[in-house]
Amino acid sequence: MTEEAMNDRATIDHLLQRLTAHLGAVYPDYDCEALAERIVDLFWPDKSKMIPRSEIADKHLWDERDIALITYGGTIRSDGERPLRTLHRFLKQHIGQTIGAVHILPFFPYSCDDGFGVIDYLAVDEDLGDWSDIEAIAGDYRLMGDLVINHGSSKSVWFQQFLSDEAPGKDYYYTADPAADLGQVVRPRAHPLLTPFRTVSGDRHVWSTFSSDQLDFDFTNPELLIEFVKIIAAYIDHGVRIFRLDAVAFLWKKIGTPSINLDETHEIIRLLRTLMDHHAETLVIITETNIPNHENLTYFGNQNEAHVIYNFSLPPLLVHALLTGNALYLKRLTRSNPPALTGCTYLNFTASHDGIGLRPTEGALPQGEVDQMLACIQGFGGRVSMRRGPGGTEKPYEMNISFFEAMQGTLDGPDEYQIDRFMAAMAIMLALEGIPAIYIHSLLATPNGYEDVNRTGHNRSINRSQLDYDTISAKLGDPEAVEAQVFSRFLALVETRKRQPAFHPNAVQFTLALPEGLFGIWRQSRERTQSIFAITNVTNEEKMLSLADVNLIAGDSWWDLISGHIIADIEGDFSLSPYRTVWFSNVAPDPAETSQS
């Protein structure tokens, strides 16, 4: 055996050993060595795509240039053109490489929830295009795709097999006796947990965490895990490089428990991390776990689960800070979030296709503050979606509103600072430790979609409107249009951010002790050559900042990266107009490339 063959065999043996251990923790009654061998053969039909453990640390996962755009494949449309091609045209014409990653929300055939009730995991929705369109976008942008792993559509072939008691689908769904002890189950919705179905073998009650059309899978069956390994391998072949594990916290169910964040769920994520880390392509796992922050943080594991976790606490606490002018709770979040270890980081965002979640405020924001925020958001035209809590009581689950509309005023009502307040939120998000992501409707300052809510009957539709390509292009070409102002200011801020090593997703972050109404962090590049003090006035009043309190290092020259101005007196007072952000840096900006937030 040649030395190369011996090394290949050693890599395979190492992987088999790791996978067998993962599988053994989840499926102790199965032949896990045989399962591991099947997984390796399915995931690596070409063994040259497998890399040894020694090369994993050399992978370039991300840096300060990384930022993602979140969009549906059909958000922007043009008559006579496949929406995925329209999206690609929009990206190339209006965004270029300012934003380098694109998260296309589920683009598969579906029956509900705008894509999250998947009918066929291996096909592209014909209304959007086909795999060639996905691959074309993946050729120009780092592509994030959804692995809707917790549940599937009742219209799928698998579920029809379940109803007919036919393999393989008959064993793919989690069922329970309605008389079982289900009182501890954590619910994100207010509808019944179990949905009854008449099958050829009798009535069965299927676990349905999110809706009666989204039926939960039964991962106690290892054959289902094998199916999803096949699906992941297919997505890689089509260009997906970042995998968003949708609703993964609910993956494993166990009667008599909360059925969320269970050990088996974490072990399956560890197994998927092992697979992706050893693939020759640079693959990233992002866990979508809209839960209280201390629970969310567990999905980093011991640097062996998610590469990236959503910073779910950021959107509601950021909204609260800008509505109230009080950054106390936002400061507590940034002080309490631990620095992400090597190979891990946060995904920072302000809004998504879903609402602004309230579960992450549990333990982070007093109920009185939550109630004030909810009343304000409803006053701005937003809606509130509910979930079922212990004992059957309903509790607010999320705020449904366009993020731009959420920024139209304060607790006192609308004012003239909507764009500046919105940009303050974006500037804070861009400066934080982690990878920033922006939802397309935030980027385009889309208003609340009331017609969509009335049409679908779902609150989340308020922020999922479809836009005409020519109409939005005309608005972006009109300097007086709100859409153009938001779009251009955001992209200019992104370009500034991308040139700063201190904004690397894993660069040092420290929350500054600033007076009420000011929020600030210190970032330092990993090489310790650049420091940035990112400070925002979160109020609608002018604030004076004592630079002596910021402690800009004497002997260095300091600039505001956003305006390009040098700071002449680092011991003096600095005026911050309402919602203004400054990025004080000891490395000079390019005078031709400064932005105005």
N, C-alpha and C positions, 0 to 999 in steps of 0.2 A: 504493500500500500504506500503510495506517495505521501510526502509530508503534507501536501495540499489536501489530499483525500482524508488524511488523519485529522487535520484541523476541521474539515467539514464534518466528519463523524463526531468529533468532540463537541462541536456546536450543536448538532442535532441531539446528541445524548444529553447535553446540558439542558436544552429546551424541553426535552421529554421529561426530564427529572423535575423541572420547575412546573410544567403543566400538570404532571401527575400529582404533585403536592397540592396545587390549587384545586384540582378536581376531587381529590380525596377529601378535602375539607368540606366539599359541597355534596358529593355523591359517595358516601362511604360504603354503600352496598353495591357499587358497580366496579367493573374491571377498568380502573382509571388509567392504567398503562395503555390498554387498547384504545380508550377514548382519546388519550393524548396523541397516540400515533395517527389516529384518524384526523385530528385537528391539524397536526403538522402537515399532513399530506394535502388537506384541503386548502390551508392557508398559504402553503408554499409548494404549489405544483412545480414551480421552478425554484430549486433549492439555491440557485445563485442569488435569489432575492433575500436570502437569510443572512444576517450578520452576527458575528460572535459578540459576546458580552463586552469584550474589551473595546469595541468600537462605538458602543451606545453613547458614552460620554462625549464623543467627538461630534455628535449631531448638532447642527445649528438650529435650535428650536424657534428662537425669536430674538428680536432686538428692538431698539427704539423706533425703528422704521415701520414696525408692524401695527396695523390698525385694520379693523374689519368693518364691512358694511353688511347689515342684516336686511334681507329683503325676501319677499315671495317671488317666485319665478314669474308670476303674472301681475305684479303690482303696476308695471308700466306697459301699456299696450299700444299697438298701432294697427289700424285696419289692414288686413291682408298679410300680416307678418306674424310668425310664431312668437309668442311673448318672450321666450328665452332668447331669441335672436334680438328682439327689441331691447331686452335688458342688457345684452352684450353690447349693443350699439350705444345705449345710454352710458354704460360704463366707459367705453373707449372715447366717446365724444366729450363727455362732461366731467369725468373723474380722472381718466388716464391712469397713471400709477401713483397718484397722491394717496389712494387707498389701495393696499396690495392684496387684501383677502376679502372674499365674498362668502357670506353665509346665505345660501339659498334654502329657505325653509322648505319643508317636504314637497318634493316635486313629483310625487308618485300618484297613480290613480287612488282616489280616496272617496269616502262616503260622507264624511262629516269633519267638523272642527278645522276647516280650511287646510286640510292636508294631514292632520294628525290622527285620522282614522284610516290607516293605510289598507288598501285592498290588495295591492301587488307590490311587494318590495323590490322586485327586479325589473320594473317597467317605469317609464316616464309618462306622466299624464299627457295624453294626446292633445289636450287643449293647450299645453305649454310648448311641446316640441318632442324631441327624442334624445337619445343618448349622445348623438353627435353634437347637439347644441350644448349639453352639459360639458362634454369634453372640450368644446371650443372655449367656453368660459374658463375651464380648468387650465387651459393652455396659456391664458393671460393673467390669471389670478389664482392665488392659493384658495382652494375651494373647501368650504365647510359644508358638510351635509348632515342631515338628521338620521340617527339610528333610533327609530321609534320602537324601542325595545320592550316597553312595559305592556303594550296592548296593540291590538289590531282591529280592523273593521269587521263588523258582523256580515258584510257582503263579500268577504274574501273566500277563496276556494278552501282555505284551511277551516274556516268556520262552517262552511257548508258541509265539509267532511265531518266536523264535530256533530252537526245535527243528524247526519246520516250514519253516524257511528262507523266511519271509514277512516283508514289510516292515510296519512299520518296525523291529520288534523284532530282526530277524535281524542287524542291525548295531549293536545297543545294548550288547553284552556283551563284556568283554575276555577273549580266549582266548590261550593260549600253548602252545608245544610243551614237553612235560615234559622234553625233552632240553636245553632252553635254559638259559642261565646265570641261575639264580634264587637262587644261594647268598647274594647280598647282601641279599635282600628282608627288610625288618624285619617281624617277625610279632607280632601281639598275641594269638595263639592257638597251640595245640599241634597242631591237626589239619593235614592236607596242604593246601598252598596251592592246588593245582589240583584241580577236581572233574570227572571224566569224564562226558560225556553222549552218548547216541546221538541224532544228528539225521538228518534226511532226506538231508543231504549227507555223512554219515559221522560218525565219532567226533570229538568236540571236547572240549578241556579248558578249563574256564572258571575264571577267577581267582575265588577265594572267600576273602577276607581273614578273615571272621568265622565262617562256617559253610557247609556244603554246600547250605544252603537260602537263603543270602544271597549272591547272585551279583553280582560287581562290574561296574559299568557301564564302557563304553568311551568316554571323553570325547574321544578323538581324532576322533570323529564329531561335527561341530558340530550335526547335527540333534538329538542328544541334549541338548546345551546349550539348544537352542531349546525342547525339551519341558519342561525345568526352568524356563525363564523363564515359560512358560505356567502351570506349577504355582504358582510364586511369585505371579504376578498373581492367580490364583484364590484363594489363601490371603489375600491382601490384601483381596479383595472380601468374604471371610467374616470379617474382623476380626482376623487375625493381624498383629501389629505388630513382634514380635521373632522373628527367624529363627535358630534354632539349627542350624548346619550340622554334622550328625552325621558323625563319623569322616572329616572332610574332608581330613585330612592324607594319607590314602591315595588320594585322588581320581585322580591321574594315575600311570600305570604306565609303566615303561620297562625293557625287558629289559637286564640287566647293571648295574642300579642298585639302591639300597635301596627304590625305589618308595614313598618317603614324603617329604613336604615338598618336592616337586619344584617348579621354577620355574613350570611350567605351572599347578600347583595354586594357587600364590599369585596368578598372573595372572587366573585365573578368579574368585577371591575379589575381586580388585580390580575386575573387571568388575561383579560383583554389588553391590559397594559403590557404584560409580558410579550404577548404576540406582537403588538405594534412597535415596541421598543426594538425588537429583533428583526424588524422588516427593513429592507434596504432603503425604502422610501422613508422620508421623515414624516411620521404620522403622529397626531396629537389627539388625545382624548379630553373632551370637555364634559363635565357632568352638570346636568341641568337639575338642580335640587333646590327648589324654592321653599326653603325651610329656615328656621331660626339659625342665626349665624354660627353658634357653637356647634350645631349639628352639621351645617354646611362645610365647616372647616375639616371635619373628619374625612371628607372625600379626597383630601390629599394623601391620606394614609400615611405610611412611612416612606414618602417619596416613591410609592409603588402603586398608587391608584390613579386618580386624574392627574394629567399634566396641568390642567387649568380648571379652576372652579369659578362659576359666576359669582360676582360680588353682589349678591342679591340684596344685601342691606343698603347698598349705596343709593339706588333710585328713591325709595321712600324717605330716607334721611336727608338726601340732597333736596328733594322737593320741600320737605319740612323746613329746612334751613332757609330756603329762598322765599317761602311764603311767610315765614315768621321773622326773618332777619336774625335768627338765633342759631348759631352754628355749634352749640354745645354738644348736641347728640351726634352730629357728624364728626366732630373732633373725637368723641369717645369711640366711635367706630374705627377711625384711622389709627387711634392709639392702641386699640385692643386687637386689631387684626395683626397676627404675627407675620414677620417677614417670610415670604415663601422660600422654601429651601430649593437647592439646585434641582433643575428639571421640573419645577412647578411655578405657577404664577396665577394671578387673578385675571378674570375677564371683567373689566369695568364697563358699565353701560348705564344709560339713563332711562331708556325705554326699549321695549321690544314689541313683538306682535301680540304678546299677552298684556295684561294690565300691569300696573305698578303694585307689586305684591306687598301684602301687609303682614304675612307671617314672619318675615325677617325683622319686623319691628318689635316682636315679642321679646320682652326683657331689655329692649334698647330704647323704647320711646314710651313714656307714660300714657295711659289710656286717654287722659284728658287732652294731651297733645294730638293723639291720633284722631280723636273726635273732632277737634278744631280743624285739622287738615282735611278730613273727609267732608265736613260742611263747606269748606272753602272750595274744594275740588268740585263738589256738586253745584256750587254757585257758579262755577266756570263752565257748566254744561256737562261735567263728567258723570259717570255712573259708578255704583259700587256693587260688586259681585260678592256673593255670600258662600260660605262653606258650612257644613254641619259639624258642630263641636260636640264634646262629651255630653251625653244625656239628650242628644237630639236638638240642642239649641243651635240657632244659626248665628254665625259671626262673620263680620266683614273679612273677605279674603283678598280682594285686590281693588284698586282704583282703575277704572277704565276711562281713559282720556288721551287725546293727543298730547304729547309732551309739550309741544309749543303752546297749546291752549292752557296747559297747567301753569305756564309761566306768565299768564296775562296780567297777574297782579299779586297782591299780598292778602293777608287775612282781612284787610280793610277794603278789598275790592280791586277791580281793574285799575291800571294806571298807564302812564306813557312809556314804561320801561320794559315792555314785553321782550323785545329783541335783545336788549342788553342783559336782562335777567336770564334769558335762554342761553346766551353766550357765556355768562358766568357759570352756568351749570356745565356747559361743554368744556370750558377751560379747566374747571376742577377735575372733571372726569379724565381729561387728557393728561393731567399732571400726575395722577396717582400711580403708585406702584401697580404694575400689571399691564395688560394689553387692552387698549380702548376699542370699543365697538359702538357704532351708531346705527340706529334703525333708520331705514330710508325715509320714513314719514317724518322723523325728526329733522333729518338733513334737508328735507324739502318744505319744512314748516307747514305740514298739512293740517288743516283744521279738523275739528271733530266731524266724523262721518255719521250724522244722524240718520240719513237715508239708508245707510247700510245696516244700522241697528234695527230700523223699522222693517227692513226687508228680511233679515235673518232671525230677528228675535233674540240675538245674542249681544251682550254688552261689549264683548271684545271686538266686535265688528266696527266699533267707533274709531279704531286705529288701524284698520285694514283696507282702506279704500283702494280702488284701482284708478290709475291716472292715465290720461292720454299723453302719448309721447310728444306730439306736436305742441299741445297746450303747455305742458311743463317746460319744454325747451324754450318756448317763447317767453315764459315767465323768467327763466334763468338768464335769458338774454336782455331783460329789461332791468337796468340798475335801480329803478325806483320800486320794483316789486319786492315785497317782503321775502318771497322765496329766494330771489337772487341775493338779497342782502345776507340772509342767514347762510345760504350755500357758500357764497364767496368768502365770508368771514370765517366760517368753519374750516374750509379747505386751506385757507391761508394759515390758520392756527396749526393745522395738522402739519403743513410743510415746515413750519418753525419747529414744532416738536420733534420731527423726524431727524433733525440735525443735532440733537442734544444727547450726548451719551448719558447725562444724568437722568434722562427719562427712559433708560433701558428698563424693561419690565421687572428686572431683579436688582436695580440700583437701590441704594440705601434710601429709606424714607423715615422722616421724623416729623411728628406733628408739633407745630409751633404754639407756644403759649401767648396768644394774641388777645387783645381786648374784645369784648362782645361786639358782634357784627362783622368781625374779620375771621376768615378761615385761611390757614396757611400751612404749608409743609415745606420741609427742606429735603431736597434730593441730592445725592452725591453719586457721581459715576463710579463704576466698579474699579476704575483705575485711579480714583481719587483726584482726578485732574480738573473736574468741573463740579461746581456747586450751583444749585438753582433754588432760590427761595420763591415758591409759587404762592401768591397771596391774593385773595379775592375779597372784595367788599360784598357781603351777601345782603345788604340793606338798600333801601331806596333813599338813603341820605348820604351826604359826603362824610367820609371818615378820614381822620388824620392818623397816619401810621408813624410811630417813632422808629426811625431806622436804627437808633441805638439799641432798641429792644430786639430788633431782628438780629443784630450782631453780625453785620457784614464784616468780613475779615479785613482789617486795616492792612494797607500795603498792596492789596489787589485793586484793580479797577473793576467797577461793576456797571452793568448795563441792564436795561429792561429789554428782554428779547422781543417783546411784543411791539413796543413802540420804536425800538432801536436807540433810545436815548441813553446817554451815559448818566450815571448817578453822581452828581458833583459833590454832594455832602453826605457821606455815609453815616453821619451822626445826627443829621437834621430830621425834620418832619417831612413826610411825603403825603400829599393829598390824593385820596382815592375817591373818585366820583362814584355815584351809585352803580353797583354791580361791575365795577372795573376790576380787571385782573392784571397783575404784573408778574413777570417771570424774571427776577433779578438773577443775573448770572455773572460769574467771574471770567467767562469766556465771551468775547465780543460777538455780536450777531453780524451776519452779512448785511450791510446797509441796504442792499438791493432786494433783500428777501424778508424784511420784517412784516409782521401782520398786525392787524388791528382787531382785537377781540371785542 
